[in-house]
Amino acid sequence: MQAFQLVVLLSVFVRCCLCNGTLSLFGDYHREHLPVQLSLNESQEDGNLLLPFNTTRVSGSPEALGIQQFILDHFTTGLQNNWTVEQDNFQENGYNFTNLVFTLDTARSDANKNGTKYILFAAHYDTLVNPAGFIGAVDSAASCAILMYLAQFLDTLAYEDRELLQQTILGGEYGVKIVFFDGEEAIEEWTATDSIYGSRHLAAQWLEDGTMEQIELFVLLDLLGGATTKQVPRWKIKSYYKEAHRHYQQLSKIEDAYLADPATPFSKKELFPSDVLYMMMGRVLIEDDHVPFYNASVPILHLIPFPFPETWHTIGDTFDTLDEAEIQRWAVLLSEFAVDTMAGPQ
Ligand SMILES: [Zn+2]
C-alpha cells in the first residue's frame, strides 16, 4: 500500500510539473498543425510534410535530388527564422551523397556561438538500392517528416513567442541541429565500409572542425511510424545507452502526461524506462548512423524499435503500413522534448 501511494504521488507531481512547463503551452499548436502536416490522407496535399516522401530515394538518384529540394525549400522558404543551411556533398563507392544540415542558433550574439551546445536530431532519407522500388516508409520516410515538423514547431516558437523564447531557447545556451543523412543503407551488403556513408563523412568533418565537441546529445530516429510499433510489448523502443537514459526517462514522462490528455494522438504507453537490459550491456547492439558519433563519445538517444518491424528491408515497407497517430505522437513527443532539453536542467 505504501509503495502504491508513493507511485501515485510521484505521478501526480510529474504531471503537474509538465503541465506547468510545456504541455499547456503547446497542445493547441499540435492540435492545429498535426492533422495537416503529418497526414496520410492523399487529399491533404497542401502543407503535407509526409506524403512527398512516398517515393524511392536511392542516393544520387533524381528522386533523391527531388527530396533534397523539398527539404531545402522547407527550411529556406517555408520557415521564418534564418536557419544555417549546409550541404555536405561527397562521392564514395561510385555514388554521390548529400547530407543536409540545418542549424537554429540561439546565442544572443555571434560571439557566444562558439560556446553553444547543440542538441542534434537526425534521420536518414536515402533508401535501399535493392529491392528495386523500395519505398522505405518506416525506413525512414516517417522519421524525416517528423524532423521537418519538429523544425517548423521550433521555428514558430522562436519567431512568434519572444517571451517564451527568452525563458527557454534564447535564454539558454542550446541550439538545435537537424540533420538528414544520405547513404545510411548499404549499397550491397552491410559492412563497416558499405553503410552509413553520410554519418561517417559528417562525423569525420565535425571531429576536424571542432563541431563534435559542441554536440551535447544525438537523438536518432529510425524505423518509426509503423503500425506494428504500437503492438507493445513485442516491438519496443528501448533505452539503449546509459549516457542518455535520463533523456529516455524525460521522454517517458512527457508520454505519461500526454496519455492523460484525451485530445492527443496517444493511445498507449510505448516507452519503458525500467527495461534497462540493453542499456546495461554497454555497447552498440544496433548499428546505425549514430555509430561514428558514439565512437566520439557523444551521448546517443537511439529511437528505434527492436525487433525491427516485419516489413523491414522488404518491398512491403510502404505507406500502407504507416500509422498516422503513431507518427503524430512522435512529432509531439520530440517537440516537447526539444524545448525541455534546450531549456537546460530544471
Ligand atoms: Zn534500412
Residues whose N, C-alpha, C, O or C-beta is under 5 A from the ligand:
A	BS01	ZN	D139
